[in-house]
Amino acid sequence: MRIVLLGPPGAGKGTQARRLAERYGVANISTGDILRDHVARGTDLGRLAKDFMDRGDYVPDDVMVRMVMERLQEPDARDGFILDGFPRTVPQAQALEDALAEIGRPLSAVLKFKIDDELAVKRLAGRWTCPACKRTYNAEFKPPRVDRRCDHDQTQLVRRGDDDEVTVRRRLEVYRRETAPLEFFFWERGLLREVDAEGTEDEVTARTIEAIADLVDLSS
Ligand code: AMP
């Protein structure tokens, strides 16, 4: 199973990617998480990416394509993957399509998570993230059991630097300009399914599985 998750920031792609990867036993590849890890470690890539990320802008395509191609060659991605946050531009989508065609393993499905902008802003403005397991919480909609501690591993939760309202609105604008055109790119290939991303995590997971079942034989 090779799946791409599309959708604006705040749509819940990260949460659903983790659930799907666990359920289907495939690699969960989040380009945002990989970049944040590089930033935290102060690598060359991290230093290059940081300013773009802080502003809510995209990291250049050539850098992203190289990073993802390397990641896809790791053994855990061989049996399939959930790509969260890539591709985000038409050149990235084209590069991914070409690379997968070359190895004869095309994408199985592209799921577009649909959410109202104002709800996305609310979700992200109140978001707290576990730096260890990447689970997310929300001060209003999904508070952790113990204040600012991850329910899963008790790590101290953090706010992402790009989750303030001004940067979130910038990220939504960049999404609309750069990433929304990908919907047509994948629709043309018969791969796109839309998922209503409002509601509880369980509700969205159920809708997501239904959308996947429309394109992938899940019976085996
Ligand atoms: P995310 O965690 O997916 O919201 O990504 C956080 C930030 O990382 C984005 O706002 C971009 O600056 C950068 N980023 C992640 N994935 C990509 C990508 N495919 N192309 C360009 N920039 C990306």
Residues whose N, C-alpha, C, O or C-beta is under 5 A from the ligand:
A	BS01	AMP	T31 G32 D33 L35 F52 M53 G56 D57 Y58 V59 M64 D84 G85 F86 P87 R88
